[in-house]
Amino acid sequence: MAGRPVAAEDFDSLVTNQVNWIVQTPFGWQRTIDSTTIRLATNGNVFWGETDEGLRVTAELARARGIHTLLKPHIWIMRGGGWRGEIEMKSDEDWDEWFAQYEQFILHYAKLAEQNNIEALCIGTELHNTLKYHEKKWRNVIAQIRKVYHGSLTYAANWYKEYEEIPFWDALDNIGIQAYFPLVDSDSDSDSTTIEDLKKSWDRHLRAIEKVHVKYNKPVIFTEIGYRSTTKAAREPWSWPQRGKKRDEVDLQLQKRCYQAFFETAWQEPWMTGVYFWKWFPHQARAGGESSDGFTPQNKPAEIVMRKWFTDSAQLATSAPQSSHDQ
């Protein structure tokens, strides 16, 4: 998210790379994994791009450049080191209150999306524990969203087990996956990992995804996928830099191979309808680069790979609309 207001020129690099969708991510703030309160932060001491005004302006500027928006609210656990997938209430009464709070949170963004013609909404992100015994509550949340929002709906399920266990894919428009699938074994040497090795790993993951697609007859979106430009990119794609720990070794070529493997496998599937790469910064000239160990492909070999495949897809869409992808 942008810490400052974005301008029209910040979308130039997206247009150059033939990107036709972006994702915007505001947050709801939950103190601990067992807290029943979710605090909305629509202005004030948050990044401009996470405020209601920032979301509105960014979507408007994107639309002017032919780029659609997926609005993808997240829950952020503030204390205790918990992860939103581990949210766990202490009683049935607490679960009732949590879902009431969550419904209020997500309906705020559903209404904002409707008012601002935002084309797609993600109803939740990696909330695995809330799904176990609460299918009815989630279906009620979806029904309430449908009353106020008329765009496309998805849910962003974690790559590990969660996407295979979602009980309400039938009530949504797309199957959404946070696709940080490991592509090599933990003890593999990154320097010797070839594109063919990475593609072979994708085969296994794609067959599992296809089973879910067939079961629900819904197209699949990778609501998030990314690779840091480090030697860990294929082993632990989800791995963030840890403050106070030794910096991971930069490996621009492995990041490039991971992008290439994705496009040569998952991107070719007929049920794959879109992908969102983490992460893209509005200031293209200062983003990424050859010394960066971060997720962005900007100003790295991976960006060239992405541009080539998105350009090819755009040209294919022009000649055969039924084969188009959202990128």
N, C-alpha and C positions, 0 to 999 in steps of 0.2 A: 504494500500500500504506500502511496505517496505521502511523504511528510509535509509536502508543500502543495499548493494548488497546481494541477497539471494544466498544460496549454496545448493547443491544437498541434503544435510541432512535435510534442512528445509522442504522437502517434505515427510519425513519419517512419520510424524504424519498423513498426508493426506492419504498416502498409508495404514497405519494401520486402518484408519477409512473408508476404501473402497471408498474414494472420487475419482471420475473419471473426474470431470470438475472443473475448477476454473474460477473466473471472475477477470479481471484486469480493473482498472478504472482510466484512465487519465482524465485531466480536461481542459476545455476551459474557459477562464476567461473573464467575462462580467461585466463591472463596475457597472451598475445599471439595473433595469428591463426594462428600455426604451432605453438603449444604443444599437446602431447598430453594435458596434465593438466587436468581439470575438477574444481574444488573445490566440494563441497557446503557450504552454510552454512545449517544448520537451526536454529541458535540463536546466542546471543552477540551479536557486533557487527554485527547487521543489523536492519532495521526489524522491529518485532514482527509485523506483518502478513505478513512473509516467512518467519517461523519456522514449524516444524511445528505448534507449539501455536497460533500465530496463525491459520494456515490452517484448523486443525481447529475452533477456536472460531468463527471468522468463518463457515465453512460451516454450523455448527450453528445459529448465530443467524439466518442467512439462511433456512435451512430452516424455522425456527419461524415465519417471516413469509411462507412460501409462495414463497421465492425459491431457485432452483437455482444451482449453481456449476459453472463451467468452470475447471478447474485448468490453468494455462498457463505452464509453466516456460520461462524464457529463459536463453540463454547471454549473459554479460556479458564483453566483452573489456576487460581491466583497463589495458593499456598499449599505447602506440603509435598510438592513434587509430583502430584498426581497427574494422570492423563485422562482426557475426557472419555476415553473408552473404558475407564475403570469407575465411572460414576456409579455409586451404590448408596441407596438410601437405607435408613435404619428401620423403617416400618412402612406398612401400606399407606398410612396417613401421610408420611413424608413423600412417598412416591406420588400420591395424588397432588400434593402441593407442588412438587417439582414439575410435573406435567402441566399444571396450571400456569406455572411461571414460564415454562418453555413455550407453551402455546401463545402466551402474551408476547414473548420475545420474537418468535418466528412470524406471528401475524403482523407485527410491526413492519418487518421487512417484506412480507407478502404484499401488504398495502402500498408500501413505498415502491415496490417493483411494478405493481399495477398502475399507480399514478404516473410513473415515469417511463412506461412502455418498455420496461426491461424484459427481455425476451425469455429468460429462463431463471428458475429459482431452485436452489438446492435446499431441501427441507431439513437437513441435518448432516453432520459430518462426524464420522467415527465415534458414534455413541453406542458402542456394542452392548455394554451391560444394560442399557435401558431397553434393549430389544428382547431380552431373554423371556420375560414373562408378561410383557406389556404390549403385545400386538394390537389388542383392541384399543388401547390408549393412542398408539401411533396412528391407527386407521382413523380415529376421531380427529387427530391433529391434521391429517391429510384432508379430511372432509371439510374442516373449517378453513383451511388454506384455499381449497377449491372455490369456496363461497366468495372470496375476495380477490383471488388472483386467477387469471385465465391464460397464462403462459404455460410453458413446458416445465414439468416437475421431475426432479431426480433426487437421489440421496447419495451421499459420498461415503461408501463403505470401505473400511480398511481392507488391504490386500490379503491379510492373514485371517482366514476363516470367515470373517464377518460377511463379506459379500455373498458367500455361499449359504449363509444362515438367515438373511433378511426375509421375513415372512410376507412383506407387503409390496414386493416389486410389481405385482399385478395392478396396484393402485397408482403407480407412477408411469411416466412416459418413457423413461430411460433407466437402465441399470447403470449406476455410477460407481466407479472403483478408484480408490486411491492406490495407484498401481506401482508401488515401490517393491515389486517382486525382486528377490535376489536372483542374480543371473550366473553366479559362480559359487563354488563351495568356499567356506570361510578360510581355508588354507591355500587357496589358489594364488598363483603369482600373477599379478595384474599385467606385467610386461609380456607374458606369454599368452594372455587371453585374447583369442582371435574373434572376429565377427562371427565366424561359424560356431564357435563355442557359445557365444551369447545367444545366437539364433536357436541353437539346439535347446537351451534352457527355456526360451520363450515357448517352444512347442508344448512343453508340459503345462505351463501356466495357461496357455490359450485353450487347450482342450478342456481344462476345468472351467474356464469362463464360458466356453461354448455350451457346456451342459446347463448352466444357469440361463443363458440366453434361450436355449431351446425350451426349457421348462416354462418360461414366462413369455416367450415370443416377444421380447423387448430388445431394442437396440442397446448397445453398450457405449458409454462414454467413460474415458479415463478422466475423472474429475480433477486428478492431480497425478503427475509423474515427473520425475526429475532425477538428475545425476550430478553430483558435485564433480568438479574437475580434479579428482584426487585418485590415489591408488585404491581407495575403498569404494569407488563408484559402483562397481558391479557386485561386490560382496555385500555391502550394506547401503543400498541407495537411499534409505531413510535417514542415514546418520548425519546429524548436525554437528558442527564444530562445538567442542566442549570448552567452555571458558576455563582457563588455567591449565589446560592440557597441551601437550606438544602438538604443533600444527601438523596436519596430515600432508604427505608429499603431494605436490601438484602433479597431475597427469592429464593434460589436455587431450591427448590422443585416446585415452581410455574413455573419457566422457564422449568424445566423438564417436567411438565404436559403439557405445551404448545407444546413442541416438540412431546410428545407422541400423543397428540390429532391431530396434523398435520399428523403424519404418519398413524394413524388409520382411517383418513378420506380422506383428499386431495390426499395423496400419493397413495391411492387405486384406484383413478379414472382412467379409461382407457385412457382418453385424456390427463392425466398429464404426460409430457415427461421429466421433470427435475426441479430441485430446487437449488437455491444458497442461503446459509445461511450467513447472516451478523452477525459476522465478524470473520475472522480467521487470527491469527498472525503467522509469520514464526518461532518465538522463542517459541516453545511449552512449554518448562520447566518453562518459566516466565509468560506465558499467563494465564489469567483467575484466577481460584482458588476460594476457598470457601469464600473469603472476597470481591470478585469482584462483582460490580453492573453493569458491562458492558454487551454488546451484545454477546460476544464470549461464546460458550459452552465449551471452552477448560478447562480441569481439573475441570469440574463440572459434576453433574449427567446428565445434558442434553447431554454431549458428549457420555456417555455410551448408551443413547437412540439412538442417531444418528448412532453410530457405529453398533448397533444391526440391525437397519432397513436397513442401506446401505449394511451390510454384507449379510443379507437375500436377498436383491434385487440382489446383485452380484451373489449369488448362483443360484437364479431363472433365471437370465439372461444366465448363463452357460447351464442350462438344457432346457430353453425355451426362445431363443433370442427375440421372438416377444413380450415378456412381460417385457423387460428390461426397466430400468429408467436411466436417467443421474442424477448424484448427485453431 
